[in-house]
């Protein structure tokens, strides 16, 4: 049994885990461990993981930095950011530890906290206890249980009532290690009543080793709060990224998330939204560009539990070579959630005959006064559009590239940071043209 090595590891090093973390995180380890012992990792035998064999990624000799040994890296020397010169508050995580030797030059507004999960638990123990591991349900998710067992630090944003952050925060996640590593990262976002915050997370790989990354993000949006979470994945082909995003929303709140995957190895994104207040809005988007043997799997579950709520999903995938893609979207409208509006769209482009896409849109509706829909298309480039462009002097390859860039545009348009939209459009164009390449220690545009 693959899980046994991690069960033994947890039992053997429990004291080290506790010693290098904080009480608030340690309190959840035993419960997560018992769940993990019972259910283990997800496997392709489960319907929701039918096309993604998660368990096999852990069948390896992976190291864990349980003693919190410092990783020798200067973030500025380690990589060159592909979205430079954004006006942001900048922060770093090295693997799954907050990099505390760097602080933004500009001070955050009064009362706002951004930084180490450990430090937040010490400064705000009551807020930490009320939010950490409260919506990241691991009762049926072995990856989240595993993460809760082993996570020792992470990143947190706390925005108090009536505070609006004018500038986004940017979190750079750097993977660094001399050996194959298991990395367990936690992200916590707390937006109190009428708060506003935007976060951009950028994933980069420095070393040419295998990484298995579990990431758990919890978003709490209070009444009339607005939270945007954007992710840019530019990892190496040796990275397995298992991302679990949980969101809870109260009345009139608005949460938006979008993940742009430009380079990856094996990625699974789980999105789980619960709309618990009236007039709440949730928007989930994703764009993945994969080739070679890369794999992308997006799973989205949106639970409408109250009346007058709205949700919108838009996921697009472009696959080339032998790449595989998966999309499973489920909208649940509960009995009392009248006047719900919920829309789900999945569009996929196959640029080769050997690429594969598996899609499964689902609606489960128990209310009778709703507007819900889902749309799915998978195919190749429009031959008529290609002919039209070639008839006007554009060569075939350039026409294909322009159509693929245009295909991605509406996902980019969902992002509510205009300067980031411009940079992403440029990056996507470079990715399709093969100009977004990996050098020895970073992701750079050439």
C-alpha positions as CSV (number, residue, x, y, z in Angstrom):
1,X,0.0,0.0,0.0
2,X,1.5,3.3,-1.2
3,X,0.0,5.2,1.8
4,X,1.8,3.1,4.4
5,X,5.2,4.9,4.0
6,X,3.5,8.2,4.8
7,X,1.6,6.8,7.7
8,X,4.9,5.5,9.1
9,X,6.6,8.8,8.4
10,X,3.9,10.8,10.2
11,X,4.0,8.5,13.2
12,X,7.8,8.6,13.4
13,X,8.2,12.4,13.0
14,X,5.1,13.7,14.7
15,X,7.2,15.5,17.3
16,X,9.3,17.2,14.7
17,X,6.2,18.3,12.8
18,X,4.8,19.9,16.0
19,X,8.1,21.5,17.0
20,X,8.6,23.3,13.7
21,X,5.0,24.5,13.3
22,X,2.4,26.2,15.6
23,X,-0.3,24.9,18.0
24,X,-3.2,26.0,15.7
25,X,-1.9,23.8,12.8
26,X,-0.9,21.0,15.1
27,X,-4.4,20.6,16.5
28,X,-5.7,19.3,13.2
29,X,-3.0,16.7,12.5
30,X,-4.5,13.8,14.4
31,X,-8.0,14.1,12.8
32,X,-6.5,14.4,9.3
33,X,-4.2,11.4,10.0
34,X,-7.1,9.2,11.1
35,X,-9.0,10.2,7.9
36,X,-6.0,9.5,5.7
37,X,-5.5,6.1,7.3
38,X,-9.0,5.2,6.4
39,X,-9.4,6.6,2.8
40,X,-5.8,7.1,1.5
41,X,-5.1,8.9,-1.7
42,X,-7.7,9.2,-4.5
43,X,-7.3,6.6,-7.2
44,X,-8.7,6.3,-10.8
45,X,-11.3,3.8,-9.5
46,X,-13.2,6.8,-8.1
47,X,-15.5,8.5,-10.6
48,X,-14.2,12.0,-9.9
49,X,-10.6,10.9,-10.6
50,X,-11.4,8.4,-13.4
51,X,-8.9,10.1,-15.8
52,X,-6.3,11.2,-13.2
53,X,-4.3,8.6,-11.4
54,X,-3.3,10.7,-8.4
55,X,-2.1,7.9,-6.2
56,X,0.7,6.9,-8.5
57,X,2.4,10.3,-8.1
58,X,3.1,9.4,-4.4
59,X,4.7,6.0,-5.3
60,X,8.1,7.5,-5.2
61,X,11.0,8.2,-2.8
62,X,10.0,11.8,-1.8
63,X,11.7,13.9,0.8
64,X,9.8,16.1,3.3
65,X,11.4,19.1,5.0
66,X,9.9,18.2,8.4
67,X,12.7,19.9,10.4
68,X,12.2,23.2,8.6
69,X,15.8,23.3,7.3
70,X,16.4,26.6,5.5
71,X,16.6,26.3,1.7
72,X,19.5,28.4,0.4
73,X,17.9,30.6,-2.2
74,X,17.7,34.3,-3.0
75,X,14.3,34.8,-4.7
76,X,15.6,37.6,-7.0
77,X,18.5,35.4,-8.1
78,X,16.5,32.3,-8.5
79,X,14.0,33.4,-11.2
80,X,13.0,36.1,-13.5
81,X,9.3,36.9,-13.2
82,X,7.2,36.7,-16.3
83,X,4.8,39.4,-15.1
84,X,7.3,42.1,-14.1
85,X,6.6,45.6,-13.1
86,X,3.1,45.0,-11.8
87,X,2.2,47.5,-9.0
88,X,1.8,44.9,-6.3
89,X,2.8,44.0,-2.7
90,X,5.3,41.2,-3.3
91,X,5.8,38.1,-1.1
92,X,7.6,34.7,-1.5
93,X,7.1,31.1,-0.4
94,X,10.1,28.8,-0.8
95,X,8.5,25.4,-1.3
96,X,6.0,25.6,1.5
97,X,7.7,28.0,3.9
98,X,7.2,31.7,4.1
99,X,10.3,33.7,3.1
100,X,10.6,36.2,6.0
101,X,13.8,37.8,4.9
102,X,12.0,40.0,2.4
103,X,9.3,42.6,3.2
104,X,7.5,44.8,0.7
105,X,8.8,48.4,0.7
106,X,5.3,49.8,0.9
107,X,3.4,49.4,4.1
108,X,0.0,47.7,4.0
109,X,-3.1,49.7,5.2
110,X,-3.8,49.7,8.9
111,X,-5.0,46.4,10.3
112,X,-4.2,44.3,7.2
113,X,-2.0,41.3,7.7
114,X,-0.1,39.4,4.9
115,X,2.6,36.9,5.6
116,X,3.5,33.7,7.4
117,X,0.7,31.5,8.6
118,X,2.7,30.7,11.7
119,X,3.1,34.4,12.6
120,X,-0.6,35.0,12.0
121,X,-1.6,32.2,14.3
122,X,0.5,33.8,17.1
123,X,-0.7,37.4,16.5
124,X,-4.4,36.5,15.9
125,X,-5.0,33.1,17.6
126,X,-8.8,33.5,17.7
127,X,-9.1,34.4,14.0
128,X,-6.7,31.7,13.1
129,X,-8.7,29.1,15.0
130,X,-12.0,30.3,13.5
131,X,-10.8,29.9,9.9
132,X,-7.8,27.5,9.5
133,X,-8.9,24.0,8.3
134,X,-12.6,25.0,8.8
135,X,-13.8,24.7,5.2
136,X,-11.0,22.6,3.7
137,X,-13.0,19.4,4.0
138,X,-10.8,16.3,4.0
139,X,-13.5,13.8,5.1
140,X,-13.5,12.4,1.5
141,X,-10.3,13.9,0.1
142,X,-7.1,12.1,1.0
143,X,-4.9,14.8,-0.6
144,X,-6.3,17.5,1.7
145,X,-6.0,15.1,4.7
146,X,-2.3,14.5,3.7
147,X,-1.7,18.2,3.4
148,X,-3.2,18.9,6.8
149,X,-1.1,16.2,8.3
150,X,2.2,17.6,7.0
151,X,1.8,21.3,6.4
152,X,3.9,23.5,8.7
153,X,3.5,27.0,7.3
154,X,2.0,28.9,4.4
155,X,0.7,32.3,3.5
156,X,-2.3,34.3,4.9
157,X,-4.1,37.5,4.0
158,X,-6.4,39.1,6.5
159,X,-8.3,42.2,5.5
160,X,-10.5,43.8,8.2
161,X,-13.9,45.3,7.8
162,X,-14.3,48.2,5.3
163,X,-10.7,48.0,4.1
164,X,-10.1,47.9,0.4
165,X,-6.6,47.2,-0.9
166,X,-6.0,49.3,-4.0
167,X,-3.0,47.3,-5.1
168,X,-3.0,43.5,-5.6
169,X,-0.8,41.2,-3.6
170,X,1.6,39.0,-5.6
171,X,2.8,35.7,-4.0
172,X,5.7,34.0,-5.8
173,X,5.9,30.2,-5.1
174,X,9.4,28.9,-5.8
175,X,10.1,25.2,-5.9
176,X,13.7,24.5,-4.9
177,X,15.4,21.3,-3.8
178,X,18.4,19.0,-4.4
179,X,16.3,15.9,-4.2
180,X,12.7,14.8,-5.1
181,X,10.4,16.5,-2.7
182,X,6.9,16.5,-1.3
183,X,5.8,20.1,-0.7
184,X,2.6,20.9,1.3
185,X,1.5,24.5,1.1
186,X,-1.4,26.3,2.8
187,X,-3.0,29.5,1.8
188,X,-5.6,31.3,3.9
189,X,-7.6,34.4,2.8
190,X,-10.0,36.2,5.2
191,X,-11.9,39.2,3.9
192,X,-14.2,40.7,6.5
193,X,-17.4,42.7,5.8
194,X,-17.0,45.0,2.8
195,X,-13.3,44.2,2.4
196,X,-11.6,44.1,-1.0
197,X,-8.5,42.2,-1.9
198,X,-6.8,40.7,-5.0
199,X,-4.1,38.0,-5.0
200,X,-1.9,36.8,-7.8
201,X,0.1,33.6,-7.2
202,X,2.9,32.7,-9.6
203,X,4.4,29.2,-9.5
204,X,8.0,28.7,-10.6
205,X,10.4,25.7,-10.5
206,X,14.1,26.3,-10.0
207,X,15.7,22.8,-9.7
208,X,15.5,19.9,-12.2
209,X,14.1,17.3,-9.7
210,X,10.6,15.9,-9.1
211,X,8.2,17.8,-6.9
212,X,4.8,16.7,-5.7
213,X,3.0,19.8,-4.5
214,X,-0.2,19.8,-2.5
215,X,-1.8,23.2,-2.0
216,X,-4.9,24.0,0.0
217,X,-6.5,27.4,-0.3
218,X,-9.3,28.6,2.0
219,X,-11.2,31.8,1.1
220,X,-13.7,33.4,3.6
221,X,-15.7,36.2,2.0
222,X,-17.9,38.0,4.6
223,X,-20.9,40.2,3.7
224,X,-20.2,42.4,0.6
225,X,-16.6,41.3,0.5
226,X,-14.8,40.9,-2.8
227,X,-11.9,38.5,-3.2
228,X,-10.0,37.7,-6.4
229,X,-7.5,34.9,-6.6
230,X,-5.5,34.4,-9.8
231,X,-2.9,31.7,-10.4
232,X,-0.2,31.5,-13.0
233,X,1.4,28.1,-13.3
234,X,4.8,27.9,-15.0
235,X,6.2,24.7,-13.5
236,X,8.6,22.2,-15.0
237,X,7.4,18.9,-16.5
238,X,8.7,17.1,-13.4
239,X,6.1,18.9,-11.1
240,X,2.9,17.3,-10.0
241,X,0.6,20.0,-8.6
242,X,-2.5,19.0,-6.6
243,X,-4.4,22.2,-5.9
244,X,-7.6,22.3,-3.7
245,X,-9.5,25.6,-3.5
246,X,-12.3,26.1,-1.0
247,X,-14.5,29.2,-0.7
248,X,-17.4,30.2,1.5
249,X,-19.4,33.3,0.8
250,X,-21.9,35.4,2.7
251,X,-24.6,37.9,1.5
252,X,-23.6,40.1,-1.5
253,X,-20.0,38.8,-1.5
254,X,-18.1,38.2,-4.8
255,X,-15.3,35.7,-5.2
256,X,-13.4,35.2,-8.4
257,X,-10.6,32.7,-9.2
258,X,-8.8,31.9,-12.4
259,X,-5.8,29.6,-13.1
260,X,-3.7,30.1,-16.2
261,X,-1.5,27.0,-16.8
262,X,1.3,27.8,-19.3
263,X,3.8,25.1,-18.3
264,X,3.2,22.1,-16.2
265,X,3.7,18.4,-15.7
266,X,0.7,16.8,-14.0
267,X,-2.0,19.2,-12.6
268,X,-5.2,18.6,-10.8
269,X,-7.3,21.7,-9.7
270,X,-10.2,21.1,-7.3
271,X,-12.6,24.1,-6.9
272,X,-15.3,24.0,-4.3
273,X,-17.6,27.0,-3.7
274,X,-20.4,27.3,-1.2
275,X,-22.7,30.3,-1.7
276,X,-24.2,30.6,1.8
277,X,-25.6,34.1,1.6
278,X,-28.1,35.8,-0.7
279,X,-27.0,37.7,-3.7
280,X,-23.5,36.1,-3.6
281,X,-21.5,35.7,-6.8
282,X,-18.9,33.2,-7.7
283,X,-16.8,33.2,-10.8
284,X,-14.4,30.3,-11.7
285,X,-12.2,30.3,-14.8
286,X,-9.3,28.4,-16.2
287,X,-7.0,28.2,-19.2
288,X,-4.5,25.5,-19.8
289,X,-2.1,25.1,-22.7
290,X,-0.5,21.7,-22.7
291,X,1.7,19.7,-25.1
292,X,4.1,16.7,-25.0
293,X,2.8,14.4,-22.3
294,X,1.4,17.0,-19.9
295,X,-1.9,16.5,-18.1
296,X,-4.4,19.0,-16.8
297,X,-7.6,18.1,-14.8
298,X,-10.0,20.8,-13.6
299,X,-12.8,19.8,-11.2
300,X,-15.3,22.5,-10.1
301,X,-18.2,22.1,-7.7
302,X,-20.5,25.1,-7.0
303,X,-23.1,24.7,-4.2
304,X,-25.9,27.2,-4.3
305,X,-27.4,27.0,-0.9
306,X,-29.3,30.4,-0.7
307,X,-31.7,32.2,-3.1
308,X,-30.7,35.0,-5.6
309,X,-27.1,33.9,-6.1
310,X,-25.2,33.8,-9.3
311,X,-22.2,31.7,-10.6
312,X,-20.3,31.5,-13.8
313,X,-17.7,28.9,-14.9
314,X,-15.5,29.2,-18.0
315,X,-12.8,26.6,-18.5
316,X,-10.8,26.3,-21.7
317,X,-8.0,23.9,-22.7
318,X,-5.7,23.7,-25.7
319,X,-4.0,20.3,-26.1
320,X,-1.2,19.4,-28.5
321,X,1.0,16.3,-29.0
322,X,0.0,13.6,-26.5
323,X,-1.3,15.9,-23.8
324,X,-4.5,15.0,-21.9
325,X,-7.1,17.2,-20.4
326,X,-10.1,16.6,-18.1
327,X,-12.9,18.8,-17.0
328,X,-15.7,17.9,-14.5
329,X,-18.1,20.6,-13.5
330,X,-21.0,20.2,-11.1
331,X,-23.5,22.8,-10.2
332,X,-25.8,22.0,-7.2
333,X,-28.9,24.2,-6.6
334,X,-30.4,23.3,-3.3
335,X,-34.1,23.2,-2.6
336,X,-34.5,26.7,-1.2
337,X,-32.1,28.4,-3.6
338,X,-34.7,30.0,-5.8
339,X,-33.8,32.7,-8.3
340,X,-30.4,31.1,-8.9
341,X,-28.5,31.9,-12.0
342,X,-25.7,29.4,-12.8
343,X,-23.8,29.1,-16.0
344,X,-21.1,26.6,-17.0
345,X,-19.0,26.6,-20.2
346,X,-16.2,24.2,-21.2
347,X,-14.4,24.7,-24.5
348,X,-11.5,22.6,-25.7
349,X,-9.2,22.7,-28.7
350,X,-7.3,19.7,-29.9
351,X,-4.3,20.7,-32.0
352,X,-3.1,17.2,-32.7
353,X,-4.7,13.8,-33.4
354,X,-3.1,12.2,-30.4
355,X,-4.3,14.7,-27.8
356,X,-7.2,13.6,-25.6
357,X,-9.9,15.5,-23.7
358,X,-12.5,14.1,-21.3
359,X,-15.4,16.4,-20.2
360,X,-18.3,15.8,-17.9
361,X,-20.7,18.8,-17.2
362,X,-23.4,18.3,-14.6
363,X,-26.4,20.1,-13.2
364,X,-28.2,19.0,-10.1
365,X,-31.2,21.2,-9.4
366,X,-33.8,21.0,-6.6
367,X,-35.3,24.5,-7.0
368,X,-37.9,25.3,-9.7
369,X,-37.3,29.0,-10.3
370,X,-33.8,29.1,-11.7
371,X,-31.7,29.9,-14.8
372,X,-29.0,27.3,-15.3
373,X,-27.1,26.1,-18.3
374,X,-24.0,24.3,-19.4
375,X,-22.2,24.2,-22.7
376,X,-19.5,21.9,-24.0
377,X,-17.5,21.8,-27.2
378,X,-14.4,19.9,-28.1
379,X,-12.8,20.1,-31.6
380,X,-10.2,21.5,-33.9
381,X,-9.7,24.9,-35.3
382,X,-12.4,26.4,-37.4
383,X,-11.5,25.5,-41.0
384,X,-13.6,28.4,-42.4
385,X,-11.8,30.9,-40.2
386,X,-8.5,29.5,-41.3
387,X,-9.5,29.8,-45.0
388,X,-10.7,33.3,-44.5
389,X,-7.4,34.4,-42.9
390,X,-5.2,32.6,-45.5
391,X,-7.3,34.2,-48.3
392,X,-6.1,37.6,-46.9
393,X,-2.4,36.7,-47.1
394,X,-1.8,35.3,-43.6
395,X,0.2,32.0,-43.8
396,X,-1.3,28.9,-42.3
397,X,0.9,28.6,-39.2
398,X,0.4,32.3,-38.3
399,X,-3.4,32.0,-38.8
400,X,-3.5,28.9,-36.5
401,X,-1.5,30.8,-33.8
402,X,-3.8,33.9,-34.0
403,X,-6.9,31.8,-33.7
404,X,-5.6,30.0,-30.7
405,X,-4.7,33.3,-29.0
406,X,-8.2,34.5,-29.8
407,X,-9.6,31.3,-28.3
408,X,-8.1,32.1,-24.9
409,X,-9.1,35.7,-24.8
410,X,-12.4,35.5,-22.8
411,X,-10.7,33.6,-20.0
412,X,-8.1,36.4,-19.7
413,X,-10.9,39.0,-19.8
414,X,-12.3,37.5,-16.6
415,X,-9.3,38.8,-14.7
416,X,-10.0,42.1,-12.9
417,X,-6.4,43.4,-13.1
418,X,-6.0,45.2,-16.4
419,X,-2.2,45.3,-16.4
420,X,-2.2,41.6,-15.7
421,X,-4.5,40.9,-18.6
422,X,-2.0,42.6,-21.0
423,X,0.9,40.6,-19.7
424,X,-1.0,37.3,-19.9
425,X,-2.0,38.0,-23.5
426,X,1.6,38.5,-24.3
427,X,2.7,35.3,-22.4
428,X,0.0,33.2,-24.1
429,X,1.1,34.4,-27.5
430,X,4.7,33.5,-26.7
431,X,3.6,30.1,-25.4
432,X,1.9,29.2,-28.6
433,X,4.9,30.3,-30.6
434,X,7.3,28.2,-28.6
435,X,9.1,31.2,-27.2
436,X,8.2,30.7,-23.5
437,X,11.1,28.4,-22.7
438,X,12.7,27.0,-19.6
439,X,16.3,27.8,-18.9
440,X,18.4,26.0,-16.3
441,X,16.9,27.7,-13.3
442,X,13.8,29.8,-14.2
443,X,10.9,30.4,-16.5
444,X,11.7,33.3,-18.8
445,X,10.5,34.8,-22.0
446,X,13.0,34.9,-24.8
